[in-house]
Amino acid sequence: MNYDQASVELVRQALIITLKIAAPVLAAGMLIGLVISVLQSVTSIQDQTIATVPKIVVMVVVAVVLASWIAQRLIEYCIALFNLSAPYTHSG
């Protein structure tokens, strides 16, 4: 199979953008999980909801705070995608 270099580049960019968008949200969840795990170890409290609920809340808050940044990255990618596909479309 012979793939167009531009298509391969778009897929590569899509994967990189996905990682960039997901990284802050996942990092916040991991950091909160680590802090709560340490606190649970120190206090000997072993309840799963104590770890899960704060992680979900923090990840949602981070996603909401970064929503405009995430939208901007996706818009930039879509513009590049449409610009690349323009020569392959015809009007009229």
C-alpha positions in Angstrom: 0.0 0.0 0.0 1.2 3.4 -0.9 0.0 6.2 1.4 0.1 9.9 0.6 2.7 11.7 2.8 0.2 14.4 3.7 -2.3 11.8 5.0 0.3 10.1 7.1 1.2 13.5 8.5 -2.4 14.3 9.4 -2.8 11.1 11.3 0.5 11.7 13.1 -0.7 15.2 14.0 -4.1 13.8 15.2 -2.3 11.4 17.6 -0.1 14.1 18.9 -3.0 16.5 19.4 -4.9 13.8 21.2 -2.0 13.2 23.6 -1.6 17.0 24.2 -5.3 17.4 25.0 -5.5 14.3 27.2 -2.2 14.9 29.1 -3.2 17.7 31.4 -6.4 16.0 32.5 -4.8 12.7 33.0 -1.8 14.3 34.9 -4.2 16.1 37.2 -6.0 12.8 37.9 -2.7 11.0 38.6 -1.5 13.7 40.9 -4.7 13.7 42.9 -4.7 9.9 43.0 -1.1 9.9 44.3 -1.9 12.5 47.0 -5.0 10.7 48.2 -3.2 7.3 48.2 -0.5 8.8 50.5 -3.2 10.2 52.8 -5.0 6.9 52.8 -1.7 5.1 53.7 -1.0 7.5 56.5 -4.5 7.4 58.0 -5.2 3.7 57.2 -8.5 4.5 55.5 -9.0 2.1 52.7 -12.3 3.3 51.1 -12.3 3.3 47.2 -14.8 6.2 46.9 -12.4 8.5 48.8 -9.9 8.1 45.9 -12.3 8.0 43.0 -14.6 10.9 43.6 -11.9 13.6 44.0 -10.1 12.3 40.9 -13.3 12.6 38.9 -14.0 16.1 40.2 -10.5 17.4 39.6 -10.4 15.9 36.1 -13.7 17.5 35.2 -12.6 20.9 36.6 -9.3 20.7 34.6 -11.2 19.8 31.5 -13.6 22.8 32.0 -10.7 25.2 32.7 -8.8 24.1 29.6 -11.9 23.8 27.4 -11.0 27.0 25.3 -7.4 25.7 24.9 -8.7 22.3 23.8 -11.1 23.8 21.4 -8.4 26.0 19.9 -6.1 23.0 19.3 -9.0 21.1 17.6 -9.9 24.1 15.4 -6.3 24.5 14.3 -6.3 20.8 13.3 -9.6 21.0 11.5 -8.4 24.0 9.5 -5.2 22.1 8.5 -7.4 19.1 7.5 -9.7 21.2 5.4 -6.8 23.1 3.8 -5.2 19.8 2.8 -8.4 18.4 1.4 -9.2 21.5 -0.6 -7.2 20.5 -3.7 -9.1 17.2 -3.8 -12.6 18.8 -3.8 -14.1 20.5 -6.7 -16.8 23.2 -6.8 -19.4 23.6 -9.5 
